[in-house]
Amino acid sequence: MPASPSLRFIASTAIALLLPLAGCDAFEAIEAFEEDSNLLEVLSAHHGTPVDGAFPELGIEDGPRIFENDLGWTVNLTAGYAVVTHVAVTSCKGVDTDLDAIWGHFAEDFTDLDLDTTVVASKRVAAGLYCELRMTYGPYDPDVVGASGSAHTPPDDPEVVGASVYLKGFANKGDQQVSFELRSTGTAVAAIDISTLEDGEPVRVVKENFSEQITISKAYDRIFDGVDFATFDPAALEAEMPDRVAAVSRPSAGNRVEIY
């Protein structure tokens, strides 16, 4: 025969009274029935390389980005995109976990406001320590739908469709001016070390009410380092572009870009 309501009330009250006396063991026993995981979110952003402890203002929102490369060329980047197609993390024990794209492929527009962050992937992952994050840059497919059931808003420039990196503009040095339009369809994976990201320690995922967040940002003003626009080979530079974007990708703990 099922217990009467009064007996169930007495039993539940007795358990509640005993829990403070039992100490942590009782709570740990109850928590053992809960899922030992938390939501991990990865965000994407872009910016110029910090100077004297601050991020430079290299352009206004929806305007060109103007900067110098290491060979003295002034680059006017009138259009620039890098496409995030996949994100994964590896625990410090070597366990790989693919994250879910929130809105499908994300074509990040470098003329959007610097330092703004956008969540591109997330998933509940096992609690523990994480030492590596991998962000893949690949060809943009506007029809890829993410875990939200929707896709990112496609960019206005049709040249981005099918491209992993698209950069357009011109460069000046002295009396020389060279126009460029670079469209790469290659793929590159930025393998990013996060083993010391949180105060010198690996990223720690713990069971709590707030998600764990990591921001991956790109210093777009370093993508053209080493390029002499007077002699460069456009086809060769196009082939290098995904790797160049991967090389300037770096992590920050939380949902903002940290000064480095």
C-alpha positions in Angstrom: 0.0 0.0 0.0 1.4 3.5 -0.9 2.4 5.7 2.0 -0.2 8.2 3.0 0.4 11.9 2.4 1.1 12.4 6.1 3.7 9.7 6.2 5.4 11.0 3.1 5.5 14.5 4.7 7.0 13.0 7.9 9.7 11.1 6.0 10.7 14.1 3.8 10.9 16.3 6.9 13.1 13.8 8.7 15.5 13.8 5.7 15.6 17.6 5.6 16.4 17.7 9.3 19.1 15.1 9.0 21.0 16.6 6.1 22.7 19.4 8.1 23.8 16.8 10.7 25.2 14.5 8.0 27.6 17.2 6.6 29.0 17.2 3.1 28.7 13.5 2.5 24.9 13.7 2.3 25.0 16.5 -0.2 27.6 14.7 -2.3 25.4 11.6 -2.3 22.5 13.7 -3.7 24.7 15.5 -6.2 25.9 12.1 -7.5 22.5 11.7 -9.2 23.0 15.0 -11.1 24.8 15.3 -14.4 28.4 16.3 -13.7 28.9 18.8 -16.6 28.4 22.4 -17.6 27.8 24.4 -20.7 30.9 25.5 -22.5 30.5 28.5 -24.9 33.1 29.7 -27.5 32.9 33.2 -28.8 34.6 34.9 -31.7 36.0 38.4 -32.1 38.6 40.5 -33.9 40.8 43.6 -33.2 44.1 45.3 -33.9 47.2 44.3 -32.0 47.4 46.1 -28.7 49.8 49.1 -28.4 51.0 50.4 -25.0 48.4 48.3 -23.2 45.4 49.3 -25.3 43.6 48.1 -28.4 44.0 50.6 -31.3 41.2 52.1 -33.2 41.9 51.1 -36.8 38.5 51.9 -38.2 34.8 52.6 -37.5 32.0 50.1 -37.7 31.2 49.1 -41.3 34.3 51.1 -42.4 37.7 50.1 -43.7 40.4 48.9 -41.4 43.7 50.9 -41.9 47.0 49.6 -40.5 50.6 48.9 -41.4 52.3 45.6 -41.9 55.8 44.8 -40.8 57.3 45.8 -44.2 55.9 49.4 -44.0 52.9 49.0 -46.3 49.7 50.8 -45.2 46.9 48.4 -45.8 43.3 49.7 -46.4 41.1 46.6 -45.8 37.8 47.6 -47.3 36.3 44.1 -46.9 37.4 41.2 -44.8 35.9 37.9 -43.7 37.1 34.7 -41.9 34.7 31.8 -41.7 34.4 29.6 -38.6 33.0 26.2 -39.5 33.8 24.0 -36.5 35.0 24.2 -32.9 36.3 21.4 -30.7 38.0 21.1 -27.3 40.3 18.5 -25.8 40.5 17.7 -22.1 43.9 17.5 -20.4 43.3 13.8 -20.3 43.1 13.7 -24.1 39.3 13.4 -24.6 38.0 15.2 -27.7 34.6 16.9 -27.8 33.0 18.5 -30.8 30.9 21.6 -29.9 27.7 22.4 -31.6 27.6 25.3 -34.0 24.9 27.7 -32.7 24.0 29.3 -36.0 25.8 27.2 -38.6 28.9 28.6 -40.3 29.9 32.0 -39.0 31.3 34.5 -41.6 33.0 37.0 -39.3 33.1 40.5 -40.8 36.3 42.4 -39.9 34.5 45.7 -40.5 32.1 44.9 -37.7 32.8 46.7 -34.4 36.2 45.6 -33.0 36.1 43.6 -29.8 32.4 42.7 -30.1 31.9 39.0 -29.3 29.6 36.5 -30.9 28.9 33.0 -29.6 29.6 30.6 -32.4 29.6 27.1 -30.7 28.6 25.6 -27.4 27.8 22.2 -25.7 27.5 20.7 -22.3 30.8 19.1 -21.6 32.1 16.9 -18.8 33.4 18.7 -15.8 37.2 18.7 -15.7 40.3 20.4 -17.1 40.6 21.4 -20.8 44.0 22.1 -22.4 43.3 22.7 -26.1 40.7 24.3 -28.3 40.5 23.9 -32.1 38.8 26.4 -34.3 38.4 25.5 -38.0 38.3 28.1 -40.7 36.7 26.7 -43.9 34.4 27.4 -46.9 31.2 29.3 -46.0 27.9 27.5 -46.8 25.0 29.8 -45.9 22.6 26.8 -45.9 24.3 25.1 -42.9 21.8 25.3 -40.0 23.1 25.3 -36.5 21.8 23.8 -33.2 19.4 26.8 -32.9 17.6 25.6 -36.0 18.7 28.7 -37.9 21.7 30.0 -39.8 23.8 33.1 -39.4 22.7 36.0 -41.5 24.7 35.7 -44.8 27.1 38.5 -45.5 26.2 41.1 -48.1 29.2 40.3 -50.3 28.4 37.3 -52.5 32.1 36.5 -52.9 32.2 35.1 -49.4 29.9 32.2 -50.3 32.2 29.2 -50.8 35.2 31.0 -49.4 37.0 30.5 -46.1 38.8 33.9 -46.1 38.0 36.9 -48.3 40.1 40.1 -48.1 39.8 43.1 -50.4 41.4 46.5 -50.5 44.6 48.3 -51.4 48.0 48.9 -49.9 50.2 52.0 -50.2 54.0 52.6 -49.7 55.6 55.8 -50.8 54.2 56.5 -54.3 53.2 52.9 -54.9 49.6 51.7 -54.6 48.5 48.1 -55.1 45.0 46.8 -55.1 44.2 43.2 -53.9 41.3 40.9 -53.8 42.1 37.5 -52.1 39.6 34.7 -51.9 40.7 31.4 -50.4 38.7 28.2 -50.4 41.2 26.3 -48.2 40.8 25.0 -44.7 43.0 25.5 -41.6 42.7 24.5 -38.0 43.9 26.9 -35.3 45.1 24.6 -32.5 45.0 26.9 -29.5 46.6 26.2 -26.2 44.3 26.9 -23.3 46.3 24.9 -20.7 47.4 28.2 -18.9 44.4 30.4 -19.8 42.9 30.7 -16.4 45.5 32.3 -14.1 48.2 30.0 -15.4 46.0 26.9 -15.2 43.9 24.9 -17.7 40.3 25.9 -18.4 38.3 24.3 -15.6 34.7 23.3 -16.3 32.7 22.8 -13.1 29.1 22.2 -12.4 27.5 25.6 -11.7 24.7 27.8 -12.9 26.8 30.0 -15.2 28.4 28.7 -18.4 32.1 28.5 -19.0 33.2 30.9 -21.8 36.3 31.2 -24.0 36.7 33.9 -26.6 38.9 33.4 -29.7 40.0 36.6 -31.3 41.9 37.5 -34.5 44.4 40.3 -34.8 43.5 41.1 -38.4 46.3 43.7 -38.7 48.9 40.9 -38.6 47.5 38.8 -41.4 49.5 40.7 -44.0 52.9 40.6 -42.2 55.7 39.6 -44.5 53.8 40.6 -47.6 55.6 42.9 -50.0 52.7 44.1 -52.2 55.2 45.2 -54.9 56.2 41.7 -55.6 53.6 39.3 -54.0 52.0 36.4 -55.8 48.2 36.7 -55.3 47.6 33.0 -55.8 50.2 31.9 -53.3 48.9 34.4 -50.8 45.4 33.2 -51.2 46.5 29.7 -50.5 48.2 30.9 -47.3 45.2 32.9 -46.0 43.4 30.3 -43.8 46.7 29.4 -42.1 47.5 33.1 -41.6 44.2 33.7 -39.9 44.8 30.6 -37.7 48.2 31.9 -36.8 46.7 35.2 -35.4 44.0 33.5 -33.4 44.4 33.6 -29.6 42.2 32.8 -26.6 40.9 34.9 -23.7 39.1 33.6 -20.7 35.4 34.7 -20.5 33.4 36.7 -22.9 35.7 39.6 -23.7 39.1 40.0 -25.3 42.0 40.4 -22.8 44.9 42.7 -23.4 48.1 40.9 -24.2 
